[in-house]
Amino acid sequence: MKGTVLITGASGGFGMLFAQAFEEQGYALLLHGRDKARLQLTLASLKRPELHRTLLGELSARKDVNELIDKIMLESDLVGIVNNAGFGTWGAFEMCENVPQLDVLRVDLLAPVMLSHALLPCLKKRQGFMVNVSSLAGETPLPYMSTYGAAKAGLTFWSEALRAELQGNVRIVTLAPGPSPTGFRAVSGAPKGKGGLFSTSPNIVVDAAMQSLAKGGGYCVPGWRHKALWCLQKLMPRILSLPMIARYLKP
Ligand SMILES: NC(=O)c1ccc[n+]([C@@H]2O[C@H](COP(=O)([O-])OP(=O)(O)OC[C@H]3O[C@@H](n4cnc5c(N)ncnc54)[C@H](OP(=O)(O)O)[C@@H]3O)[C@@H](O)[C@H]2O)c1
């Protein structure tokens, strides 16, 4: 075994595919999630489930994140973290309940920062790596998913800054996908079809992240559709893009 990789949000979507990809590369896995049954499905999808372990934990509560850290700290051979768990809420800011929106910030931004700060000494000791699953939602303000966009903008900036600080010690991938058919849309409450034009398979997303990691890390926008969306985000002035996105995402 090449060491242990922690994957948060491994109970489906990108997390499950990351589990399969890292197992293929010879790592032991610590698979985190909240839903025990779905986490077991991820485990069952692996070639040698007996080599991997599962960890349950709610990431919106500081106390739970600290308890999770204590458990992970018992791993002497942690070499990588995939900060993947996350969710968004769709709807007008004033209509969405406050607590779920605060939880978006806690799960998508605060938890990765807390986990990574505590576990970084292990990663540095083994010249390890981190994959931070951010989003193209962090590249442009996102009306009707405003808090999610803010969390992902924060995650991208934090991850990119860390990538420069830790160059030569810890490889970091800042993964910035656009829409992809996982459980994400249903959890957010967005209707089917939103973002469909740029939709890219989860396999392409995870493959791109793995390739970026193999090359030493970087800012990774997966697949040509997401790259095209990223180019649009960079080229279009905010005065045009904001009303356009607002019209498109308005409930
Ligand atoms: N799919 C997209 O279109 C898209 C695009 C850009 C970025 N992303 C990002 O990709 C990452 C993975 O999402 P996905 O697309 O694979 O969606 P997904 O299928 O809904 O998976 C989300 C994962 O996050 C976990 N999670 C959610 N809330 C949590 C909480 N409060 N505490 C602990 N774990 C929690 C879920 O665990 P349980 O199921 O066990 O609750 C699940 O394993 C997220 O960070 C998301 O923001 C997704």
The ligand as a MOL file (V3000), in Angstrom:
LIG
                    3D

  0  0  0     0  0            999 V3000
M  V30 BEGIN CTAB
M  V30 COUNTS 48 52 0 0 0
M  V30 BEGIN ATOM
M  V30 1 N -22.1530 17.7810 -9.5640 0
M  V30 2 C -21.9220 19.0360 -9.9050 0
M  V30 3 O -22.5800 19.5960 -10.7970 0
M  V30 4 C -20.8050 19.7900 -9.2340 0
M  V30 5 C -20.2070 20.8580 -9.9190 0
M  V30 6 C -19.1750 21.5500 -9.3200 0
M  V30 7 C -18.7250 21.1640 -8.0570 0
M  V30 8 N -19.3190 20.1320 -7.4120 0 CHG=1
M  V30 9 C -18.8180 19.7630 -6.0620 0
M  V30 10 O -18.4670 18.3940 -6.0690 0
M  V30 11 C -18.4590 17.9170 -4.7230 0
M  V30 12 C -19.1100 16.5470 -4.6760 0
M  V30 13 O -20.4780 16.6660 -5.0000 0
M  V30 14 P -21.2330 15.6810 -5.9930 0
M  V30 15 O -21.4800 16.4170 -7.2290 0
M  V30 16 O -20.5360 14.3650 -6.0680 0 CHG=-1
M  V30 17 O -22.6540 15.5760 -5.2420 0
M  V30 18 P -23.3130 14.4140 -4.3780 0
M  V30 19 O -23.4750 13.2050 -5.2080 0
M  V30 20 O -24.5290 15.0580 -3.7920 0
M  V30 21 O -22.2660 14.1110 -3.2310 0
M  V30 22 C -22.0420 15.0130 -2.1720 0
M  V30 23 C -21.2930 14.3350 -1.0520 0
M  V30 24 O -21.0850 15.2980 0.0080 0
M  V30 25 C -21.5450 14.7500 1.2330 0
M  V30 26 N -22.1230 15.7710 2.0890 0
M  V30 27 C -23.0730 16.6860 1.7520 0
M  V30 28 N -23.4020 17.4240 2.8300 0
M  V30 29 C -22.6610 16.9650 3.8610 0
M  V30 30 C -22.5630 17.3120 5.2480 0
M  V30 31 N -23.3270 18.2700 5.7800 0
M  V30 32 N -21.6810 16.6400 6.0340 0
M  V30 33 C -20.9540 15.6470 5.4970 0
M  V30 34 N -20.9900 15.2690 4.2020 0
M  V30 35 C -21.8410 15.9190 3.3960 0
M  V30 36 C -22.6140 13.7340 0.8540 0
M  V30 37 O -22.6950 12.7950 1.9010 0
M  V30 38 P -24.0410 11.9520 2.2270 0
M  V30 39 O -24.6590 11.5720 0.9130 0
M  V30 40 O -23.5380 10.7770 2.9760 0
M  V30 41 O -24.9310 12.8570 2.9960 0
M  V30 42 C -22.0690 13.1620 -0.4420 0
M  V30 43 O -21.1870 12.1260 -0.2030 0
M  V30 44 C -19.1810 18.9830 -3.8910 0
M  V30 45 O -18.2380 19.7100 -3.1560 0
M  V30 46 C -19.8430 19.8640 -4.9410 0
M  V30 47 O -20.0000 21.1930 -4.4970 0
M  V30 48 C -20.3540 19.4330 -7.9680 0
M  V30 END ATOM
M  V30 BEGIN BOND
M  V30 1 1 1 2
M  V30 2 2 2 3
M  V30 3 1 2 4
M  V30 4 1 4 5
M  V30 5 2 4 48
M  V30 6 2 5 6
M  V30 7 1 6 7
M  V30 8 2 7 8
M  V30 9 1 8 9
M  V30 10 1 8 48
M  V30 11 1 9 10
M  V30 12 1 9 46
M  V30 13 1 10 11
M  V30 14 1 11 12
M  V30 15 1 11 44
M  V30 16 1 12 13
M  V30 17 1 13 14
M  V30 18 2 14 15
M  V30 19 1 14 16
M  V30 20 1 14 17
M  V30 21 1 17 18
M  V30 22 2 18 19
M  V30 23 1 18 20
M  V30 24 1 18 21
M  V30 25 1 21 22
M  V30 26 1 22 23
M  V30 27 1 23 24
M  V30 28 1 23 42
M  V30 29 1 24 25
M  V30 30 1 25 26
M  V30 31 1 25 36
M  V30 32 1 26 27
M  V30 33 1 26 35
M  V30 34 2 27 28
M  V30 35 1 28 29
M  V30 36 1 29 30
M  V30 37 2 29 35
M  V30 38 1 30 31
M  V30 39 2 30 32
M  V30 40 1 32 33
M  V30 41 2 33 34
M  V30 42 1 34 35
M  V30 43 1 36 37
M  V30 44 1 36 42
M  V30 45 1 37 38
M  V30 46 2 38 39
M  V30 47 1 38 40
M  V30 48 1 38 41
M  V30 49 1 42 43
M  V30 50 1 44 45
M  V30 51 1 44 46
M  V30 52 1 46 47
M  V30 END BOND
M  V30 END CTAB
M  END
